[in-house]
Amino acid sequence: MGFPHLRLSRRQWIQTIAGTTCGIAGGLTVQSLISTPQSLSQTHLHIGTPALPDDQALRIVQLSDLHLRDIGALEITLLESVTAAKPDVILLTGDTISHKNGLQPLSDFLKKLPPTSHRVAIMGNWEYKAGLTPSSFQQFLSPFDFQLLVNESCQFEYDSKILNITGFDDLLGGQIHAISGNKNMMRGDEHLVLAHCPGTRDIFQKLSPVPPSLILSGHTHGGQIAPGGFPLYTPPGSGDYVSGWYRDNGPPLYVSRGIGTSLLPLRIGSSPELIILDWHLTQANASMNPKAEIS
């Protein structure tokens, strides 16, 4: 049986096309305003291989670009996911808030994080825009056991190995400068570098005498508006980096898409990202072929 031939007037064709266009635009609007910003993805990174079958990896959780305004469904899901991950280390890699009004919800959020052996934070450009200084932000973070690193390093021991963590000031809002290598850093087995802006990677040789095993950054939001995976814009300080792994022409770098949104409360083609890193420190230098699993 054939289908009847439809004869539409010019006005009907225009109305049909306009209706279809509005439907598609409406669907994209719903996705960008409601679905994508609330759809948390987890990226599991694996570095190194165990020396022995029962060797435990150091588990690190990276939280970047929270831009906290309140504790909503996304933040509740995020807290549940971080708790389920049972991390040894929690990292805040900048832009925890967008305005000073975000400090109260940030406080509520940090209270709900699971217990860990180490907690480290760095400054982002939005902390500076909100009027915070390194000293005031450290004072705020201290009750939650976070150590703020501003062009300095700390270290701790795990599985008989020493991990150095260096945190640099923000490339845009702060005063980034070189750190001097000391004896403690020189005897560390691995070197993790935290830099909010991934463009810091391009000047790293001028900043530290100790090469990094890995750099973790954020800042870009993966473009935030990236239809089809192609970002329309990345902020200053991003360099040529958008999201994911970068291992050519420099130290290994992973750029997180972050959690929250900046300027516009929408995401297209770039969902919020929680980073869970399992790192076998004993073999990291010998097997620096990182894998990523997204769930």
Backbone bond lengths (Angstrom), bond angles and torsions (degrees), N, CA, C in turn:
res aa  C-N    CA-C-N  psi(-1)  N-CA   C-N-CA  omega(-1)  CA-C   N-CA-C  phi
1 M - - - 1.449 - - 1.515 109.17 -
2 G 1.297 117.56 130.08 1.448 120.82 -178.35 1.512 111.98 -83.78
3 F 1.313 115.45 164.92 1.458 121.45 178.41 1.519 109.48 -91.98
4 P 1.307 117.50 143.28 1.467 119.78 179.59 1.525 110.71 -65.97
5 H 1.302 114.72 143.80 1.460 120.28 178.93 1.522 109.13 -78.24
6 L 1.344 115.96 122.91 1.456 120.53 -178.26 1.516 109.80 -89.50
7 R 1.314 114.81 128.22 1.459 119.66 176.42 1.529 107.72 -113.95
8 L 1.320 114.90 108.88 1.457 120.08 -178.59 1.517 109.85 -108.67
9 S 1.302 114.57 140.81 1.456 119.38 175.75 1.520 109.55 -72.61
10 R 1.330 115.61 167.11 1.463 120.08 179.28 1.530 110.07 -58.62
11 R 1.345 116.99 -41.22 1.457 120.37 179.79 1.529 110.75 -63.96
12 Q 1.342 116.88 -41.04 1.463 120.36 179.55 1.522 111.59 -64.86
13 W 1.357 116.64 -39.50 1.469 119.76 176.93 1.533 110.31 -61.40
14 I 1.322 116.24 -44.28 1.470 120.36 179.95 1.523 110.04 -62.63
15 Q 1.350 116.05 -43.04 1.459 119.50 179.63 1.530 111.63 -64.48
16 T 1.336 115.83 -38.35 1.471 120.10 179.66 1.516 111.11 -65.87
17 I 1.337 115.47 -46.78 1.463 119.98 179.90 1.532 110.28 -63.68
18 A 1.324 116.77 -42.83 1.460 120.08 -179.84 1.525 111.03 -64.02
19 G 1.330 116.17 -40.54 1.450 119.54 178.77 1.513 112.26 -64.79
20 T 1.339 116.02 -42.06 1.469 120.13 178.27 1.522 110.92 -63.35
21 T 1.339 115.89 -43.97 1.464 120.84 179.45 1.520 110.99 -61.60
22 C 1.333 116.18 -44.14 1.467 119.69 179.39 1.521 111.19 -64.34
23 G 1.351 116.00 -37.18 1.461 119.55 178.41 1.510 111.89 -64.02
24 I 1.346 116.40 -44.37 1.459 120.36 178.23 1.519 110.55 -64.57
25 A 1.348 115.91 -45.96 1.474 119.61 179.56 1.525 110.82 -61.71
26 G 1.351 115.73 -39.32 1.455 118.92 178.65 1.510 112.09 -64.69
27 G 1.340 115.53 -40.13 1.459 119.40 177.68 1.509 112.22 -63.25
28 L 1.337 116.25 -42.33 1.457 119.93 178.04 1.526 111.21 -65.96
29 T 1.345 116.20 -36.89 1.460 119.47 179.04 1.520 110.78 -64.65
30 V 1.330 115.99 -44.61 1.460 119.54 178.15 1.523 110.65 -61.38
31 Q 1.337 115.95 -43.19 1.463 119.74 -179.95 1.519 110.93 -62.72
32 S 1.345 117.04 -44.57 1.459 120.26 -174.62 1.517 112.78 -74.85
33 L 1.332 117.01 -30.84 1.458 120.21 -177.03 1.524 112.93 -91.81
34 I 1.321 117.34 -29.98 1.457 120.10 -173.11 1.520 112.02 -117.62
35 S 1.313 116.77 -54.44 1.464 119.93 -170.72 1.524 113.21 -72.26
36 T 1.347 117.10 -61.18 1.465 120.21 -174.12 1.529 113.18 -61.79
37 P 1.346 120.64 -45.86 1.471 118.79 -179.42 1.521 113.72 -63.20
38 Q 1.343 118.36 -22.81 1.453 121.67 -177.14 1.531 112.43 -99.09
39 S 1.319 117.95 -4.14 1.465 121.92 -175.31 1.517 109.74 -93.55
40 L 1.320 116.27 89.45 1.460 121.37 -177.85 1.526 110.80 -73.49
41 S 1.317 116.01 128.85 1.465 120.63 173.66 1.521 108.51 -109.56
42 Q 1.314 115.74 151.12 1.456 122.04 176.99 1.523 108.92 -113.65
43 T 1.322 115.48 127.25 1.460 120.75 175.33 1.520 108.09 -109.79
44 H 1.331 115.42 120.33 1.461 121.29 -179.92 1.526 108.68 -100.43
45 L 1.307 115.99 115.98 1.459 122.17 178.53 1.523 109.00 -100.87
46 H 1.324 115.72 139.70 1.459 121.15 179.64 1.523 108.73 -128.15
47 I 1.324 116.39 122.41 1.461 121.35 179.53 1.519 109.08 -123.67
48 G 1.326 115.83 131.92 1.453 120.79 176.35 1.518 112.32 80.68
49 T 1.310 115.05 173.42 1.459 122.59 177.76 1.525 108.44 -130.42
50 P 1.327 117.61 148.60 1.467 119.36 -178.91 1.517 112.14 -67.42
51 A 1.333 116.14 140.26 1.461 120.58 176.28 1.517 110.30 -69.98
52 L 1.329 116.00 -33.72 1.457 122.50 177.09 1.522 108.46 -127.71
53 P 1.328 117.46 153.87 1.471 119.25 -176.03 1.519 114.34 -56.46
54 D 1.331 117.90 -31.45 1.460 120.18 -176.81 1.526 113.29 -97.15
55 D 1.331 117.88 9.51 1.466 120.50 178.21 1.531 110.41 -64.92
56 Q 1.320 116.36 133.89 1.453 121.50 179.41 1.523 110.25 -94.50
57 A 1.323 116.01 137.01 1.462 120.78 175.78 1.518 109.94 -81.38
58 L 1.311 115.96 148.74 1.456 121.74 171.15 1.525 107.28 -72.87
59 R 1.316 117.36 125.79 1.469 120.33 -179.37 1.527 109.75 -102.07
60 I 1.321 114.75 121.04 1.462 122.63 -178.55 1.524 108.67 -117.96
61 V 1.321 116.33 132.93 1.461 121.92 174.03 1.523 108.41 -110.66
62 Q 1.322 116.39 128.86 1.460 121.74 177.51 1.526 109.51 -108.10
63 L 1.321 115.63 124.01 1.460 122.52 174.41 1.526 107.55 -114.01
64 S 1.297 116.25 114.34 1.464 119.67 -177.18 1.522 110.16 -124.26
65 D 1.331 115.09 146.20 1.471 121.44 171.57 1.522 112.12 52.87
66 L 1.324 115.79 52.67 1.462 120.15 176.98 1.529 111.65 -64.02
67 H 1.322 117.04 -40.12 1.475 122.21 -177.58 1.529 110.02 47.32
68 L 1.314 115.99 49.90 1.460 120.58 -173.38 1.532 112.37 -67.12
69 R 1.319 114.57 130.30 1.469 122.34 173.60 1.522 110.31 -118.49
70 D 1.336 115.86 -31.90 1.456 122.33 175.20 1.526 107.90 -162.16
71 I 1.325 115.76 176.45 1.448 121.02 176.86 1.524 107.45 -100.58
72 G 1.322 115.26 98.45 1.458 121.22 -179.56 1.513 111.94 -107.91
73 A 1.322 115.34 -163.35 1.464 120.72 -176.92 1.530 111.61 -61.20
74 L 1.342 116.46 -40.05 1.460 119.66 -179.68 1.525 110.98 -63.60
75 E 1.318 116.67 -43.81 1.466 120.63 -177.91 1.536 111.14 -68.11
76 I 1.326 116.78 -36.02 1.462 119.90 176.97 1.522 110.56 -65.24
77 T 1.332 116.44 -44.04 1.472 120.50 176.11 1.516 110.90 -61.45
78 L 1.326 116.10 -40.62 1.460 120.56 179.39 1.530 110.78 -62.33
79 L 1.319 117.44 -46.48 1.466 120.91 179.44 1.523 111.15 -61.44
80 E 1.310 116.89 -40.78 1.469 120.73 178.06 1.523 110.56 -63.61
81 S 1.322 116.84 -40.18 1.470 120.82 -178.94 1.519 111.52 -69.01
82 V 1.335 116.85 -40.66 1.463 120.34 178.25 1.528 109.96 -65.08
83 T 1.304 117.27 -43.02 1.464 120.75 178.62 1.526 111.11 -61.97
84 A 1.326 116.71 -42.85 1.462 120.86 -179.92 1.529 111.79 -65.67
85 A 1.341 117.35 -28.32 1.465 121.08 -178.65 1.524 112.71 -71.58
86 K 1.332 118.02 -22.39 1.462 123.45 -179.09 1.537 111.53 52.28
87 P 1.329 116.77 60.57 1.469 119.84 -176.08 1.525 112.60 -74.96
88 D 1.341 114.62 153.44 1.462 121.53 170.16 1.529 110.47 -86.46
89 V 1.339 115.80 -31.80 1.461 122.16 -176.29 1.528 108.86 -134.34
90 I 1.322 116.50 136.57 1.460 121.72 172.50 1.520 108.19 -116.87
91 L 1.317 115.96 131.10 1.459 122.57 -179.58 1.520 109.94 -116.19
92 L 1.317 116.89 133.15 1.457 122.86 169.12 1.522 107.07 -107.61
93 T 1.333 116.78 112.68 1.468 118.78 -173.80 1.527 112.25 -106.31
94 G 1.335 116.01 44.99 1.455 120.29 167.99 1.515 115.61 97.15
95 D 1.342 115.00 158.30 1.462 124.63 179.22 1.525 111.48 56.98
96 T 1.321 116.08 51.08 1.462 120.55 176.85 1.521 111.13 -70.69
97 I 1.329 116.81 -28.57 1.466 121.61 -179.40 1.525 109.46 -133.89
98 S 1.333 115.42 165.40 1.468 121.32 174.18 1.519 111.75 -110.21
99 H 1.335 116.12 -16.82 1.459 121.73 -177.44 1.521 107.23 -153.45
100 K 1.315 116.83 157.48 1.461 119.80 -179.06 1.530 112.08 -60.77
101 N 1.337 116.76 -23.59 1.457 120.49 176.18 1.530 111.58 -63.74
102 G 1.325 116.68 -16.99 1.456 120.49 -179.30 1.518 113.62 -79.43
103 L 1.328 117.66 -5.96 1.467 119.41 -177.36 1.524 112.64 -65.81
104 Q 1.340 117.40 -36.72 1.462 118.80 179.92 1.529 111.56 -67.22
105 P 1.350 119.54 -49.18 1.469 117.54 175.61 1.531 112.75 -63.62
106 L 1.330 117.17 -31.32 1.464 119.00 176.61 1.522 109.80 -65.22
107 S 1.317 116.77 -40.89 1.460 120.61 176.95 1.527 110.54 -60.30
108 D 1.329 116.59 -45.23 1.467 120.77 178.86 1.528 111.04 -62.14
109 F 1.324 115.71 -38.00 1.464 120.70 -179.94 1.531 111.12 -67.33
110 L 1.318 116.83 -47.43 1.465 120.89 -176.65 1.529 111.70 -64.64
111 K 1.347 116.78 -31.44 1.459 120.65 177.69 1.522 111.77 -61.95
112 K 1.330 116.40 -29.11 1.456 121.29 -173.47 1.532 113.16 -92.14
113 L 1.336 117.85 -2.05 1.460 119.96 178.40 1.532 109.95 -68.56
114 P 1.324 117.70 148.41 1.465 120.26 -179.72 1.524 111.30 -71.16
115 P 1.329 118.07 157.97 1.466 120.63 178.49 1.526 111.03 -65.72
116 T 1.325 115.54 141.59 1.466 121.68 179.19 1.522 108.51 -142.02
117 S 1.327 115.56 164.14 1.461 119.46 179.15 1.522 111.82 -77.83
118 H 1.335 117.17 -30.09 1.468 120.12 -179.17 1.527 110.27 -142.72
119 R 1.335 114.36 143.57 1.460 121.70 176.31 1.523 107.86 -137.45
120 V 1.330 115.56 126.45 1.463 121.02 -175.52 1.521 109.23 -132.76
121 A 1.328 116.71 142.64 1.459 121.98 179.55 1.519 110.32 -135.46
122 I 1.330 115.31 157.70 1.462 121.97 172.43 1.528 108.28 -132.45
123 M 1.322 115.75 166.48 1.465 121.65 178.73 1.529 109.68 -84.25
124 G 1.349 115.13 147.87 1.451 122.26 169.61 1.517 109.72 -119.26
125 N 1.311 117.20 173.29 1.463 119.80 -177.51 1.531 112.10 -65.59
126 W 1.337 117.93 -29.41 1.464 119.45 -178.03 1.526 112.48 -77.61
127 E 1.317 119.06 -25.96 1.465 118.65 171.28 1.521 110.23 -61.50
128 Y 1.330 115.57 -41.19 1.469 119.29 177.84 1.523 110.94 -67.37
129 K 1.337 117.40 -40.97 1.470 119.89 179.07 1.527 111.36 -63.27
130 A 1.339 115.98 -29.77 1.468 120.46 179.46 1.523 112.26 -79.19
131 G 1.340 117.16 -1.12 1.455 121.02 176.74 1.513 115.06 92.55
132 L 1.339 117.04 8.42 1.460 120.11 178.51 1.522 110.81 -82.28
133 T 1.307 115.26 151.77 1.465 122.41 172.11 1.524 106.93 -117.33
134 P 1.342 117.64 164.77 1.464 117.90 176.71 1.528 113.08 -54.44
135 S 1.321 117.71 -39.88 1.463 119.49 -178.55 1.529 111.84 -69.12
136 S 1.332 117.45 -42.10 1.466 119.40 -179.55 1.524 111.31 -70.77
137 F 1.325 117.09 -34.72 1.466 119.74 178.63 1.528 110.57 -70.31
138 Q 1.339 117.17 -39.19 1.464 119.79 176.58 1.528 110.18 -63.31
139 Q 1.316 117.23 -39.73 1.460 120.49 177.67 1.524 111.07 -61.86
140 F 1.333 115.43 -38.94 1.464 119.80 178.02 1.532 111.38 -67.12
141 L 1.341 117.67 -40.25 1.459 122.44 -174.47 1.522 114.01 -78.61
142 S 1.324 117.03 -23.00 1.470 120.65 -173.13 1.524 114.49 -55.46
143 P 1.339 120.36 -42.90 1.467 118.98 179.58 1.523 113.80 -62.27
144 F 1.332 116.66 -16.76 1.456 120.44 -179.52 1.532 111.86 -103.41
145 D 1.348 115.26 12.19 1.472 123.04 174.84 1.521 113.59 65.73
146 F 1.330 117.27 27.19 1.459 120.16 174.55 1.526 109.66 -93.14
147 Q 1.310 115.80 136.88 1.460 121.58 173.26 1.522 108.35 -101.50
148 L 1.308 116.64 123.49 1.460 121.51 178.78 1.519 109.44 -89.25
149 L 1.326 116.32 125.92 1.460 121.67 178.59 1.520 109.45 -108.01
150 V 1.325 115.69 123.04 1.463 121.92 178.99 1.521 107.38 -128.13
151 N 1.320 116.00 98.20 1.469 122.34 -176.09 1.537 110.90 55.38
152 E 1.311 115.24 45.75 1.460 120.69 -179.77 1.521 109.85 -153.49
153 S 1.338 114.85 171.91 1.456 120.83 -174.80 1.516 111.21 -129.00
154 C 1.316 114.99 155.50 1.450 122.33 169.01 1.528 107.14 -134.92
155 Q 1.310 116.94 170.70 1.460 118.71 178.12 1.518 110.01 -150.00
156 F 1.326 114.38 155.23 1.450 119.42 173.22 1.524 108.78 -149.63
157 E 1.317 114.33 163.61 1.458 120.60 -175.72 1.521 110.12 -103.06
158 Y 1.322 115.54 136.83 1.454 121.63 176.54 1.523 108.47 -144.97
159 D 1.315 116.39 126.85 1.461 121.29 178.99 1.528 111.08 53.73
160 S 1.327 115.78 43.09 1.469 123.92 178.57 1.517 113.08 64.77
161 K 1.306 117.37 15.07 1.457 121.86 175.99 1.517 109.19 -118.05
162 I 1.325 115.85 150.84 1.465 121.01 -179.29 1.527 109.26 -106.07
163 L 1.324 115.12 124.04 1.456 121.53 176.84 1.521 109.25 -105.03
164 N 1.316 115.99 120.94 1.460 121.48 171.65 1.527 108.62 -89.07
165 I 1.322 116.48 134.98 1.463 121.39 173.92 1.519 108.14 -120.85
166 T 1.316 116.04 121.34 1.460 121.81 177.29 1.516 109.01 -111.65
167 G 1.317 116.06 130.32 1.448 121.02 176.34 1.518 110.62 -116.72
168 F 1.325 116.50 126.69 1.463 120.52 179.73 1.526 110.92 -99.28
169 D 1.311 115.14 151.79 1.452 120.93 174.72 1.528 108.85 -65.04
170 D 1.320 115.44 163.03 1.454 119.22 -178.03 1.525 111.40 -67.33
171 L 1.318 115.22 139.24 1.459 121.53 -176.78 1.522 112.09 -67.77
172 L 1.333 117.74 -27.96 1.459 121.64 -176.19 1.527 112.83 -97.87
173 G 1.324 116.76 -52.80 1.450 120.00 -173.13 1.509 115.05 -92.17
174 G 1.335 117.51 -18.64 1.451 121.30 -175.11 1.512 113.69 -102.18
175 Q 1.313 114.60 -158.62 1.470 121.88 178.32 1.525 107.65 -128.49
176 I 1.289 115.00 83.73 1.452 120.51 -178.24 1.527 109.48 -73.85
177 H 1.326 116.05 136.20 1.463 118.87 176.92 1.518 109.32 -153.04
178 A 1.308 115.45 168.98 1.465 121.38 -175.22 1.515 110.40 -67.99
179 I 1.328 115.05 150.00 1.456 121.13 172.44 1.516 107.81 -108.04
180 S 1.314 115.81 147.75 1.460 119.59 179.29 1.516 109.57 -89.53
181 G 1.316 116.25 137.34 1.449 120.60 178.03 1.515 110.57 -73.91
182 N 1.333 116.03 130.15 1.451 119.01 176.35 1.523 109.50 -114.36
183 K 1.323 115.44 175.11 1.462 119.52 -175.38 1.521 111.71 -62.42
184 N 1.325 117.06 -35.97 1.456 119.74 179.98 1.526 111.67 -63.19
185 M 1.347 116.30 -42.92 1.451 119.25 178.87 1.513 111.51 -65.79
186 M 1.312 116.33 -39.54 1.452 120.23 -176.84 1.532 112.25 -63.42
187 R 1.341 116.35 -27.71 1.452 117.31 -178.01 1.530 112.60 -96.38
188 G 1.315 117.06 5.98 1.463 120.24 176.05 1.519 111.18 -71.60
189 D 1.325 115.46 149.26 1.469 119.99 -179.46 1.520 112.38 -83.62
190 E 1.336 117.58 -36.94 1.456 121.66 179.62 1.522 109.01 -134.94
191 H 1.318 115.35 157.62 1.468 120.75 -175.59 1.524 108.56 -133.72
192 L 1.323 116.05 108.56 1.458 122.61 176.16 1.521 108.61 -98.65
193 V 1.321 116.49 128.75 1.460 121.87 -179.00 1.525 109.46 -113.78
194 L 1.327 115.66 133.48 1.455 122.78 176.55 1.516 108.88 -111.25
195 A 1.314 116.75 124.11 1.466 121.78 179.75 1.515 107.48 -144.03
196 H 1.322 117.69 115.33 1.461 120.27 -175.46 1.526 111.38 -55.55
197 C 1.315 117.18 -50.52 1.469 120.97 179.63 1.527 110.30 -87.19
198 P 1.331 118.39 122.90 1.467 119.24 -179.36 1.518 113.73 -64.22
199 G 1.338 117.64 -20.76 1.459 120.05 177.05 1.516 112.72 -61.27
200 T 1.344 117.42 -15.60 1.462 121.56 176.33 1.527 110.84 -59.24
201 R 1.315 116.48 -29.65 1.473 120.20 179.68 1.529 111.98 -56.39
202 D 1.329 116.60 -34.54 1.466 120.68 -174.85 1.523 112.94 -70.54
203 I 1.339 117.11 -16.95 1.471 119.88 -179.73 1.523 110.85 -118.34
204 F 1.338 116.60 15.27 1.461 118.81 -171.55 1.522 112.86 -62.20
205 Q 1.326 118.24 -35.52 1.468 120.03 -178.26 1.526 111.77 -58.55
206 K 1.329 117.17 -25.47 1.457 120.82 179.18 1.525 112.42 -84.94
207 L 1.327 117.02 -9.11 1.460 120.61 -170.27 1.522 114.42 -103.10
208 S 1.323 117.90 -27.92 1.461 119.34 -175.05 1.518 110.92 -148.34
209 P 1.327 116.85 137.40 1.465 119.84 176.54 1.530 112.50 -78.58
210 V 1.342 116.59 -12.27 1.456 120.99 -178.81 1.522 109.16 -102.40
211 P 1.316 118.97 115.50 1.462 120.64 -177.61 1.528 111.09 -64.67
212 P 1.324 117.52 145.17 1.461 120.36 -179.45 1.528 111.69 -81.87
213 S 1.321 115.55 144.67 1.461 119.96 168.66 1.520 109.94 -78.23
214 L 1.340 115.61 -29.97 1.465 121.58 -176.53 1.518 108.55 -161.47
215 I 1.345 116.04 141.97 1.462 122.46 172.00 1.522 108.15 -116.52
216 L 1.335 116.19 132.60 1.460 121.76 174.24 1.520 109.25 -113.74
217 S 1.333 116.20 130.32 1.464 122.10 -179.20 1.517 110.31 -135.09
218 G 1.322 114.89 177.88 1.465 122.51 175.59 1.511 108.54 -146.55
219 H 1.350 116.22 -123.99 1.468 123.63 168.24 1.524 114.34 77.08
220 T 1.312 119.38 -40.79 1.468 121.67 -170.51 1.516 113.82 -80.45
221 H 1.326 117.95 -23.76 1.471 123.37 -172.39 1.526 111.07 60.03
222 G 1.324 116.83 19.46 1.463 119.65 -175.92 1.514 112.37 63.57
223 G 1.340 115.61 22.06 1.460 120.86 -175.16 1.513 112.04 94.74
224 Q 1.342 116.82 -23.93 1.463 125.52 -178.44 1.525 111.70 64.33
225 I 1.302 118.05 -51.49 1.463 121.64 173.74 1.528 106.48 -113.13
226 A 1.324 115.02 98.49 1.465 120.88 -173.58 1.520 109.69 -137.47
227 P 1.329 118.01 71.27 1.469 119.81 -179.29 1.524 110.79 -59.77
228 G 1.319 114.65 130.31 1.460 118.94 -178.90 1.516 113.24 69.08
229 G 1.328 116.73 13.60 1.457 120.35 -179.36 1.514 114.16 86.13
230 F 1.337 117.05 6.73 1.460 121.14 -179.36 1.530 109.41 -108.35
231 P 1.347 117.75 107.50 1.461 120.15 -176.38 1.519 111.94 -67.87
232 L 1.322 114.67 137.23 1.460 119.63 176.94 1.516 111.22 -81.30
233 Y 1.345 115.92 -21.57 1.471 119.21 -174.81 1.519 108.41 -162.28
234 T 1.318 115.96 140.92 1.456 121.70 167.63 1.526 107.44 -128.85
235 P 1.335 117.20 143.43 1.463 120.03 -173.25 1.522 112.51 -72.26
236 P 1.332 118.00 159.65 1.465 121.14 173.40 1.525 109.88 -53.70
237 G 1.321 115.09 145.05 1.457 120.00 -176.69 1.508 113.45 95.29
238 S 1.352 116.13 -9.14 1.466 119.89 -179.49 1.520 112.16 -77.87
239 G 1.333 116.81 -25.07 1.458 119.11 -172.14 1.519 109.51 64.73
240 D 1.315 116.39 -141.19 1.461 121.12 178.52 1.529 111.42 -96.95
241 Y 1.331 116.41 21.20 1.454 121.03 -173.67 1.527 110.83 -107.28
242 V 1.327 115.82 142.37 1.461 120.78 -179.69 1.526 110.48 -122.14
243 S 1.326 117.20 -59.60 1.462 120.58 178.80 1.520 109.20 -165.95
244 G 1.329 114.66 158.27 1.463 119.90 175.80 1.515 113.43 85.76
245 W 1.342 114.99 -159.89 1.471 122.14 -174.87 1.516 113.07 -82.19
246 Y 1.340 114.90 141.84 1.465 123.37 169.64 1.524 106.33 -136.07
247 R 1.324 116.03 116.49 1.465 119.80 -175.09 1.527 112.99 -126.82
248 D 1.318 117.95 -4.13 1.459 120.98 -179.63 1.527 110.50 -92.16
249 N 1.318 115.01 146.35 1.472 121.78 172.62 1.526 113.29 56.51
250 G 1.313 115.43 40.77 1.452 118.71 177.58 1.511 111.77 157.34
251 P 1.330 116.75 -179.41 1.460 120.59 -179.77 1.524 110.88 -67.05
252 P 1.342 117.58 153.53 1.471 120.35 179.23 1.527 111.26 -59.09
253 L 1.318 115.59 131.63 1.453 122.77 -178.49 1.521 109.33 -130.54
254 Y 1.341 116.57 134.09 1.462 119.88 169.99 1.519 108.14 -119.73
255 V 1.339 115.59 127.34 1.466 122.17 -179.26 1.520 109.20 -107.21
256 S 1.328 115.82 116.89 1.460 121.05 179.00 1.525 110.95 -79.04
257 R 1.329 115.95 145.70 1.464 120.65 174.06 1.528 111.57 -76.88
258 G 1.334 116.10 -10.36 1.456 120.03 177.70 1.517 112.80 76.90
259 I 1.335 114.41 -177.62 1.456 121.11 -174.31 1.527 112.72 -108.00
260 G 1.312 117.36 -53.15 1.456 121.21 -173.18 1.517 113.38 -90.53
261 T 1.324 114.42 -165.55 1.460 121.32 178.99 1.526 109.20 -125.67
262 S 1.317 115.45 156.21 1.458 121.80 -179.36 1.522 109.36 -125.76
263 L 1.315 116.11 139.37 1.467 124.30 178.19 1.526 111.82 67.54
264 L 1.332 118.46 -60.36 1.461 121.93 178.65 1.523 109.39 -112.75
265 P 1.341 118.20 135.05 1.464 120.42 -177.60 1.522 112.71 -82.52
266 L 1.306 116.90 52.13 1.459 119.87 -178.62 1.520 110.69 -147.12
267 R 1.314 114.16 155.79 1.460 123.16 173.39 1.523 107.89 -136.41
268 I 1.307 115.80 139.66 1.461 121.63 173.40 1.522 107.41 -132.99
269 G 1.311 116.92 120.81 1.453 121.16 177.01 1.512 114.49 70.05
270 S 1.331 117.52 17.59 1.458 121.17 -179.07 1.526 108.36 -152.96
271 S 1.318 116.39 84.55 1.460 120.89 -175.39 1.528 110.95 -75.84
272 P 1.337 117.88 157.21 1.468 121.15 175.88 1.521 111.12 -57.56
273 E 1.343 115.30 146.82 1.465 119.61 -171.76 1.527 111.76 -133.26
274 L 1.321 115.41 123.84 1.460 122.73 171.24 1.519 108.05 -100.01
275 I 1.339 116.91 125.64 1.460 121.96 -179.34 1.526 109.50 -98.17
276 I 1.336 116.18 125.36 1.458 122.45 173.79 1.525 107.06 -120.76
277 L 1.333 115.47 113.26 1.463 121.62 -174.37 1.520 110.16 -109.97
278 D 1.327 116.62 122.23 1.463 122.68 172.48 1.524 108.20 -104.20
279 W 1.324 115.54 116.52 1.468 121.20 -170.74 1.523 109.83 -123.78
280 H 1.329 116.02 114.08 1.459 121.39 172.08 1.529 107.23 -85.77
281 L 1.319 115.54 96.08 1.459 120.69 -173.46 1.513 112.80 -61.01
282 T 1.312 117.62 -29.31 1.462 120.38 -175.35 1.522 112.33 -65.64
283 Q 1.320 117.25 -26.29 1.455 120.20 -175.18 1.525 113.21 -122.93
284 A 1.321 117.28 10.93 1.467 119.01 -172.23 1.511 113.01 -62.36
285 N 1.328 118.32 -43.99 1.460 120.19 -179.25 1.509 111.76 -69.07
286 A 1.331 116.51 -34.43 1.461 120.37 -176.97 1.513 111.53 -76.26
287 S 1.331 117.80 -23.22 1.455 120.93 -176.79 1.523 110.33 -135.80
288 M 1.300 115.50 68.64 1.458 119.80 -177.23 1.519 109.78 -91.99
289 N 1.327 116.24 58.35 1.452 121.88 175.21 1.519 107.41 -118.66
290 P 1.339 117.46 78.39 1.447 120.88 -171.84 1.518 112.16 -65.65
291 K 1.333 114.70 148.68 1.446 121.62 174.59 1.525 108.27 -117.99
292 A 1.302 115.17 152.52 1.462 119.68 177.20 1.512 109.14 -130.45
293 E 1.322 116.08 133.05 1.451 122.43 174.18 1.513 107.75 -120.08
294 I 1.327 117.10 129.49 1.453 121.95 -177.40 1.520 108.90 -110.68
295 S 1.319 114.99 131.50 1.454 119.87 178.88 1.513 110.57 -134.82
